[in-house]
């Protein structure tokens, strides 16, 4: 959706885009000219925006209350479509009407809801196709439930966090052939939550917050126990146990390559070495209560690779190898990541591959 700023309570005149649903509606009725105006009843805040929706007709999303249209009588060359966007004082919903001079496009909130459902089903179909493509290229060991970790992590890293909503719906309602029960859904949520708790350290928090919101919108049957702070978050030893755990996992991933990396940080080293051991790895990446070490590396590889960082990508391709994943399987994991990245509009040209890892690692 594109939002253009417009002066408050003033008439607006601009051409419709060819793909605009109202434009389509007017053009199919031989209305050759169009004009906009915002009524004096619209609030100053809402009047600042004129929303032009790219959705196909008849769906129009304005979020501004009631939408009214009229067409003046006359020959084809003199007909003018006048669109009046008004705030309805009686509702905050998105009901849309055309006046009696023009055939009605929408009449009820329910009709709009059904159109939204169709759009959601279409999005889920796209996710289903993507999921099947990913599962086909992955090694057998990752086809059960690690596949969606790769898909979710890659979508977030490719700036498609809103797609986690349709992905969750597909996982819980379609992927296994039957809808998952409460406990199975709870497990999926725990895994996606842990993925995001880890991935924010790699891609940043804003995009992860959007992903969380997308997931929250589609979750069902939330119980009181589901919104309590986990016990492990209430008592954290940030000065001893957590850094030790983080250091242990760092050494498992990097081995002899860790010290040279730390040494390259100069006078900034002490602070950032502590951050890596106590926070990034300590609190998050080395917490394997939900996701295993291998699954954690799947998240790391997909997130970092999609960021375009060559050296860190090689570090974590190597990390997967050191977690016991064969070179052939790591290559298949990368192919799965690339499928999702391309689906998201990402260029994967020149990405490093597992064969570029300089270290000799025995299978």
C-alpha positions in Angstrom: 0.0 0.0 0.0 1.3 3.4 -0.9 0.4 6.5 1.2 0.7 10.0 -0.2 0.5 13.1 2.1 -2.2 15.5 1.2 -3.2 18.9 2.6 -5.7 18.8 5.4 -9.4 19.5 4.4 -8.5 20.7 0.9 -9.6 19.4 -2.5 -7.1 17.0 -4.1 -6.9 16.4 -7.8 -4.7 13.7 -9.2 -4.9 11.0 -11.8 -5.6 7.4 -10.8 -3.0 4.8 -11.3 -3.9 2.3 -14.0 -3.9 -0.5 -11.4 -6.0 1.4 -8.9 -9.3 -0.4 -8.2 -11.4 2.7 -8.2 -9.8 3.7 -11.5 -10.7 0.3 -12.9 -14.2 0.7 -11.7 -14.7 4.1 -13.2 -12.9 3.3 -16.5 -15.1 0.2 -17.0 -18.1 2.6 -16.9 -16.6 5.0 -19.5 -15.8 7.7 -16.9 -12.8 9.5 -18.4 -11.9 12.0 -15.7 -11.5 11.5 -12.0 -10.9 13.9 -9.1 -10.4 13.5 -5.3 -11.6 15.7 -2.5 -11.6 15.1 1.2 -14.7 16.2 3.1 -14.7 18.8 5.9 -15.9 16.1 8.2 -12.7 14.1 8.1 -10.4 14.5 11.1 -7.2 16.6 10.6 -5.1 13.5 11.3 -6.9 11.3 8.8 -7.1 14.0 6.2 -3.3 14.0 5.9 -3.4 10.8 4.0 -4.8 9.7 0.7 -4.4 5.9 0.3 -4.1 4.4 -3.1 -4.4 0.6 -3.0 -2.7 -1.7 -5.5 -5.1 -4.5 -4.8 -7.3 -5.8 -7.7 -10.9 -4.7 -7.7 -13.2 -4.7 -5.8 -11.0 -4.6 -2.7 -10.1 -1.0 -1.5 -8.2 -0.5 1.7 -8.2 3.1 3.0 -8.6 2.6 6.8 -10.3 6.0 6.7 -13.9 5.1 7.3 -16.6 5.2 4.5 -15.7 5.6 0.9 -18.4 7.2 -1.3 -18.3 7.7 -5.1 -20.7 9.3 -7.6 -20.7 9.8 -11.3 -22.2 12.8 -13.0 -24.6 12.2 -15.8 -23.7 13.2 -19.3 -22.0 11.8 -22.4 -18.9 9.7 -22.1 -16.5 12.6 -22.6 -18.0 14.7 -19.9 -18.5 12.1 -17.2 -16.5 12.8 -14.1 -15.9 10.4 -11.2 -15.9 12.2 -7.9 -14.6 10.3 -4.9 -15.4 11.5 -1.5 -13.5 10.1 1.5 -15.4 10.6 4.7 -15.0 9.7 8.3 -18.1 7.9 9.7 -18.7 9.1 13.3 -20.6 5.9 14.1 -17.9 3.3 13.3 -14.2 2.8 13.3 -14.4 -0.1 10.9 -13.7 -0.4 7.3 -17.1 -0.4 5.6 -17.3 1.0 2.1 -20.2 2.3 0.1 -21.0 3.8 -3.3 -24.0 6.0 -3.5 -27.2 5.1 -5.4 -26.0 6.7 -8.6 -23.3 4.1 -9.0 -23.6 0.3 -8.6 -22.5 -0.7 -5.1 -19.0 -2.3 -4.8 -19.0 -3.0 -1.1 -21.8 -2.9 1.3 -20.8 -4.7 4.5 -17.8 -5.3 6.7 -18.4 -9.0 6.2 -17.8 -8.8 2.4 -14.5 -7.0 3.0 -13.5 -9.6 5.5 -14.2 -12.4 3.0 -12.0 -10.6 0.4 -9.2 -10.4 3.0 -9.6 -14.1 3.6 -9.1 -14.8 -0.1 -6.0 -12.7 -0.1 -4.7 -14.6 3.0 -5.4 -17.9 1.3 -3.4 -16.8 -1.7 -0.5 -15.8 0.5 -0.6 -19.1 2.3 -0.6 -20.9 -1.1 2.6 -19.1 -2.0 4.2 -20.1 1.3 3.1 -23.7 0.8 4.8 -23.8 -2.6 7.9 -22.2 -1.1 7.9 -24.7 1.7 7.6 -27.7 -0.6 10.5 -26.4 -2.8 12.7 -26.0 0.3 11.9 -29.4 1.7 12.7 -31.1 -1.6 16.3 -29.8 -1.7 17.1 -30.3 2.0 18.8 -33.4 3.4 16.4 -35.9 4.9 17.5 -35.0 8.4 16.2 -31.5 8.1 12.9 -32.2 6.3 10.8 -32.9 9.4 10.8 -29.6 11.3 14.2 -27.9 10.8 13.0 -26.8 7.3 10.8 -24.0 8.7 13.7 -22.7 10.8 15.6 -22.1 7.6 12.6 -20.5 5.9 11.7 -18.3 8.8 15.3 -17.1 9.4 15.8 -16.4 5.8 12.5 -14.5 5.4 13.4 -12.3 8.3 17.0 -11.7 7.1 15.6 -10.8 3.6 13.2 -8.2 5.1 10.1 -10.3 4.8 9.2 -10.6 8.5 5.5 -10.2 7.8 5.6 -13.6 6.0 6.1 -15.4 9.3 2.3 -15.1 9.9 1.4 -17.1 6.8 4.3 -19.5 7.4 3.0 -20.3 11.0 -0.5 -20.8 9.6 0.9 -23.2 7.0 3.0 -25.1 9.6 0.1 -25.5 12.1 -2.8 -26.1 9.7 -1.6 -27.6 6.5 2.0 -28.9 6.4 1.4 -32.2 8.2 -1.9 -32.9 6.5 -4.0 -32.1 9.6 -4.2 -29.1 12.0 -1.8 -29.4 15.0 -3.2 -29.7 18.5 -2.5 -27.1 21.2 0.7 -28.9 22.5 2.1 -29.2 19.0 1.3 -25.6 18.2 3.0 -24.6 21.4 6.2 -26.4 20.4 6.2 -24.7 17.0 5.8 -21.3 18.7 8.6 -22.1 21.1 10.9 -22.9 18.3 10.0 -19.8 16.3 10.4 -17.7 19.4 13.8 -19.1 20.2 14.8 -18.6 16.5 13.9 -14.9 16.8 15.6 -14.5 20.2 18.7 -15.8 18.4 18.3 -14.0 15.1 17.9 -10.5 16.5 21.6 -10.7 17.5 22.5 -11.2 13.9 20.0 -8.9 11.9 18.8 -6.4 14.5 15.7 -6.0 16.6 13.3 -3.9 14.4 12.8 -6.5 11.8 12.4 -9.2 14.5 9.7 -7.1 16.3 7.7 -7.0 13.0 8.1 -10.8 12.7 6.8 -11.2 16.3 3.8 -9.0 15.6 3.0 -11.1 12.4 3.1 -14.3 14.4 1.0 -12.9 17.2 -1.8 -11.9 14.8 -2.3 -15.5 13.7 -1.9 -17.4 16.9 -5.0 -19.1 18.4 -6.1 -20.4 21.7 -3.7 -18.4 23.8 -3.8 -19.4 27.5 -2.8 -17.4 30.5 0.2 -19.6 31.1 1.5 -18.7 27.6 2.0 -15.0 28.4 4.0 -15.5 31.6 7.7 -14.7 31.8 9.7 -18.0 31.6 11.5 -19.0 34.8 14.9 -19.0 33.0 14.5 -15.3 32.3 14.0 -14.4 35.9 17.4 -15.5 37.3 20.4 -15.0 35.0 24.0 -15.3 36.0 25.5 -12.9 33.5 28.9 -12.9 35.2 29.8 -16.6 35.4 27.6 -19.4 34.1 26.3 -17.5 31.0 29.7 -16.4 29.8 31.1 -19.9 30.3 28.3 -21.4 28.3 28.8 -18.8 25.6 32.6 -19.4 25.4 32.1 -23.1 25.1 29.8 -22.8 22.1 32.0 -20.2 20.5 35.0 -22.6 20.7 32.9 -25.4 19.2 32.0 -23.2 16.2 35.3 -21.4 15.7 37.9 -23.7 17.3 41.4 -22.4 16.5 40.0 -19.6 14.4 38.5 -17.8 17.4 41.7 -16.2 18.9 42.8 -14.6 15.6 39.3 -13.0 15.2 39.4 -11.6 18.7 42.9 -10.4 18.2 41.8 -8.4 15.1 39.6 -6.1 17.2 42.5 -4.1 18.7 41.7 -1.9 21.7 37.9 -2.5 21.1 38.5 -6.2 21.9 37.8 -6.5 25.6 34.3 -4.9 25.5 33.2 -6.8 22.4 34.8 -10.1 23.4 32.7 -9.9 26.6 29.6 -9.1 24.5 30.2 -12.1 22.3 30.8 -14.5 25.2 28.2 -13.2 27.7 25.4 -11.8 25.6 25.4 -12.8 21.9 26.6 -16.4 22.5 26.1 -16.6 26.3 22.5 -15.5 26.6 21.2 -16.5 23.2 23.2 -18.6 20.7 24.4 -21.1 23.3 21.0 -21.6 24.8 20.0 -25.0 23.4 17.0 -25.7 25.6 14.8 -25.4 22.5 16.9 -25.3 19.4 19.9 -27.7 19.2 23.4 -26.6 18.3 22.9 -27.7 14.7 19.6 -25.9 14.4 21.2 -22.8 15.9 23.8 -22.9 13.2 21.1 -23.2 10.6 19.7 -19.9 11.8 23.1 -18.3 11.9 24.1 -19.4 8.4 20.8 -18.3 6.8 20.7 -14.9 8.6 24.3 -14.0 8.0 24.4 -15.3 4.4 21.4 -13.2 3.5 23.2 -10.2 4.9 25.9 -10.5 2.3 28.8 -10.9 4.8 31.4 -13.1 3.2 33.8 -13.8 6.0 31.1 -14.5 8.7 29.2 -16.6 6.2 32.3 -18.8 5.7 32.8 -18.9 9.5 29.3 -20.4 10.0 29.3 -22.7 7.0 32.4 -24.0 8.7 30.5 -24.1 12.0 27.9 -26.3 10.5 30.6 -28.7 9.3 32.1 -28.7 12.8 28.6 -29.5 14.2 28.8 -32.8 12.2 26.9 -31.8 9.0 28.6 -33.2 5.9 29.8 -30.9 3.1 27.1 -32.3 0.7 24.4 -31.6 3.3 25.7 -28.0 4.0 25.5 -27.4 0.2 21.9 -28.5 0.2 21.1 -26.2 3.1 22.6 -23.3 1.2 20.5 -24.2 -1.9 17.4 -24.1 0.4 18.4 -20.7 1.8 18.9 -19.4 -1.8 15.4 -20.6 -2.8 13.8 -18.5 0.0 16.1 -15.6 -0.7 15.2 -15.5 -4.4 11.5 -15.8 -3.5 12.1 -12.7 -1.3 13.7 -10.8 -4.2 17.3 -11.2 -3.1 20.2 -11.5 -5.5 22.3 -14.5 -4.4 25.0 -14.0 -7.0 28.5 -14.5 -5.6 27.5 -15.9 -2.2 30.4 -18.0 -0.7 29.8 -21.7 -0.6 30.9 -24.5 1.7 33.7 -25.4 -0.9 35.2 -22.0 -0.2 35.9 -22.9 3.5 39.7 -23.1 3.7 39.9 -25.4 6.6 40.2 -29.2 6.3 37.3 -30.7 8.2 37.0 -34.5 8.5 33.5 -36.0 8.1 
